[in-house]
Amino acid sequence: MNTKIESVYATLSKSDKAIADYFLSHGKDIISMNIHELAAEIGTSSASVSRFVRKVLGKSFAETKIELAKNIESLSVENTHEIFEWASDFDDMPNKIISHIDQVCKDVLDFNGIKVFEEVITLLADAENIFLFGVGSSGIVAQDMHQKMIKLRKRALYITDSNFGTLNAALCTDKDVVVAISFSGRTKEVNIAARKAKEMGAKVISITNNTKNKLRALSDINIVIPSVEMNESRLAAIFSRYGQLFVVDMLFVGLTKRISNSPSQLLDGYREILKELKENR
């Protein structure tokens, strides 16, 4: 589809180029939009979008969305197969993984910009309580952030039982901050918790992918993990997790500096408790 658009791009009118640009750079987002939402996002009319897909792609808008979805699924499967093919060369495999982790972390920073992290750190610093929601691989990230917040003496709450944890959203107030983690943005337990917390007045921060999804729509601030693994099986949910953990580490280090001029002093009490626990074993 991109090839078709690129082949006629030079001949397009200014308004059609705006539509073409959006298709080329935000193809994944279009899948979840209707034609009116897409037109509003681009700043054009629904009729213009309809004419564009008919003229350039030879399809209706509905057919175009189906084609986009097929293309993305195909690329996802290929990406997963490629990752597992790395195991055929064990000598080179570590370097490939390290290289991709490095690139994902850079992409996270480039995509969001430092200002977003600064805004989130301010909210976390001022929060009375921090509620964390995440299940599956995102739950591992939520647990990591939970432990880091406690080390900084922030009152943080995370429960591994996703159903019971979701109920905690009803305890939120306008003095609290929620961090909702879901790479797909479609995790039911996380989205219900985010929606309820927002109804209770809490600020909601999401850590999710860069496609248009329910969690992003529910959130006050989004920290985006560029889409790397989009296949439903998520067999290779490796690099998205590293992207999420990189976000947590950025917030942890930034928050440590924000709330104390002496980070080592801040962590002394935590170290003393751990030391006492080890001595009494």
Steps between C-alpha positions, in 0.01 A plus 500: 500500500781743586665417168184603312479829688870578454486425126239774438597738781666760275184533290264557794341831591601674823188375682551143375864510610385580853283187494782298344744616769266380772456160336876459464586594859191395700368192320449307825291778653261507205384144572314614813349817344183562304522723194371805688759465778777460244386808306491706821848379597644602163300824478307414187152372408367145501421538131863587427623188681247285314608643163868451589471127579286442189737689271835386642424157647194398299312401815226622731607628841378178668699288254805718558485439877483124442805520274690702759420245771619214280826679423573572866422142607728365226788726607448398863525131426814559293651698787430219746651239267806717450558530874488124553725445199774678696539182705653328195820695564572506873824692453322797343168477687605703810619789283171507308297508821720772653477706183120481493468584870722803448289613204170453686622716789611772259167480317309540828693816583477642147129425469397656833757772562637590841215739581250215539724330755538826691121543513449146630777536760331814632169317536666206677691731736180679602279189523367392836470141375615328182280219367650262243306275265638241258460129426716239328833634376382853580430379853871423537574861406238624749663294777840646416364854519315416824824394667684807376231738630512336844879543506437872453249491790208569272175331598443266207248219457511207260313169538586200281140373507374705205131471589549607861756757395250660264264554792764721662432764238190591701732613782666767287453870570597820321823499703614171346671395178438181304761337277321262261726269300383306195696470177190420295286762677215249491549314830154493656609502865736792445251707298218451750733605783619806307145608420382458861804682640437790266137515613631527858713800399844339477747593227558205266838436335518226241799306372379347173578474130477774238178381336163654578353288782256516791762548769654801325153655469439453874830654609605854591860436392629225272852364500528316171693182422547489120330192357750221453295181546143534382402135446225371727706206633768739635743206492783746471390750764863579568577847376172662602575388857846653488341822374262499796777428749706781350206735566481382862873554550479850350218587740680343798828686447323828420266471798790417733673824407173695514410406857848502656827685455669199656371180333737279697367642825144442382575131445690451828187410698405240241849348514491486880175302499641253246817463706297424812292242314812319376663502846195338660485204258 
